[in-house]
Amino acid sequence: MALFMGIQASGKTSFYYAYFQEGYEHINLDTLHTRNKERLAIENCIRLAKNFVIDNTNPKKADRERYIKMAKESGYYITGYFFKSVIKECINRNEQRTGKAKVPRCAIASTSNQLELPEYKEGFDKLYYVCLEEGEFKIEKWREEYEV
């Protein structure tokens, strides 16, 4: 299981399409809309032993705990990807969006205020830090000194 973490418009979904589209089920609330549908999708992946990506903001450890617990209990290797989440940059990217993909600025700020850096002790087997620079993804192994 891959678990994405970062505020809206930090590049999570674009990263999924660039690196995970082949071989991973894409699970996110933007398309599934309810926690029940999300849970059913995860359970289906686990039942069929499929790889999957949780592509939500997951700002708090408590948000991530339910996914990690389900995956760990089912024997999954869990990789976390924390996306650089600078409000100004994310608002600028969000302004390029249209329709339902565009979120209110206050939602971005609210999620940013909740953001907690991940830690291995949450249950991750691997952690990475992802930056979007000039339209390209830069992926680094997680270092404890990262800042939001």
Solvent accessible surface area in square Angstrom, and as a share of the most:
residue,aa,sasa,rsa
1,M,12,0.06
2,A,2,0.02
3,L,0,0.00
4,F,0,0.00
5,M,0,0.00
6,G,0,0.00
7,I,0,0.00
8,Q,33,0.15
9,A,4,0.03
10,S,3,0.02
11,G,10,0.09
12,K,16,0.07
13,T,55,0.32
14,S,67,0.43
15,F,2,0.01
16,Y,10,0.04
17,Y,113,0.43
18,A,66,0.51
19,Y,114,0.43
20,F,18,0.07
21,Q,99,0.44
22,E,155,0.70
23,G,61,0.58
24,Y,67,0.26
25,E,71,0.32
26,H,47,0.21
27,I,3,0.02
28,N,5,0.03
29,L,45,0.23
30,D,116,0.60
31,T,90,0.52
32,L,43,0.21
33,H,129,0.58
34,T,62,0.36
35,R,115,0.42
36,N,79,0.40
37,K,106,0.45
38,E,4,0.02
39,R,103,0.38
40,L,88,0.44
41,A,28,0.22
42,I,4,0.02
43,E,71,0.32
44,N,54,0.28
45,C,4,0.03
46,I,41,0.21
47,R,174,0.63
48,L,87,0.43
49,A,86,0.67
50,K,78,0.33
51,N,72,0.37
52,F,1,0.00
53,V,0,0.00
54,I,0,0.00
55,D,7,0.04
56,N,17,0.09
57,T,32,0.19
58,N,5,0.03
59,P,10,0.07
60,K,72,0.30
61,K,70,0.30
62,A,69,0.54
63,D,29,0.15
64,R,0,0.00
65,E,110,0.49
66,R,96,0.35
67,Y,2,0.01
68,I,8,0.04
69,K,119,0.51
70,M,50,0.22
71,A,0,0.00
72,K,83,0.35
73,E,130,0.58
74,S,52,0.34
75,G,70,0.67
76,Y,31,0.12
77,Y,126,0.48
78,I,0,0.00
79,T,20,0.11
80,G,0,0.00
81,Y,26,0.10
82,F,0,0.00
83,F,1,0.00
84,K,57,0.24
85,S,4,0.03
86,V,55,0.32
87,I,62,0.31
88,K,149,0.63
89,E,62,0.28
90,C,0,0.00
91,I,27,0.14
92,N,82,0.42
93,R,67,0.24
94,N,0,0.00
95,E,68,0.30
96,Q,149,0.66
97,R,81,0.29
98,T,111,0.65
99,G,66,0.63
100,K,199,0.84
101,A,57,0.44
102,K,85,0.36
103,V,37,0.21
104,P,86,0.54
105,R,140,0.51
106,C,97,0.58
107,A,29,0.22
108,I,0,0.00
109,A,35,0.27
110,S,54,0.35
111,T,12,0.07
112,S,19,0.12
113,N,129,0.66
114,Q,73,0.32
115,L,18,0.09
116,E,67,0.30
117,L,50,0.25
118,P,1,0.01
119,E,49,0.22
120,Y,93,0.35
121,K,171,0.72
122,E,36,0.16
123,G,19,0.19
124,F,10,0.04
125,D,51,0.26
126,K,80,0.34
127,L,1,0.01
128,Y,48,0.18
129,Y,20,0.07
130,V,1,0.01
131,C,10,0.06
132,L,41,0.21
133,E,83,0.37
134,E,180,0.81
135,G,63,0.60
136,E,124,0.56
137,F,40,0.17
138,K,95,0.40
139,I,70,0.36
140,E,42,0.19
141,K,144,0.61
142,W,20,0.07
143,R,117,0.43
144,E,115,0.51
145,E,114,0.51
146,Y,20,0.08
147,E,141,0.63
148,V,66,0.38
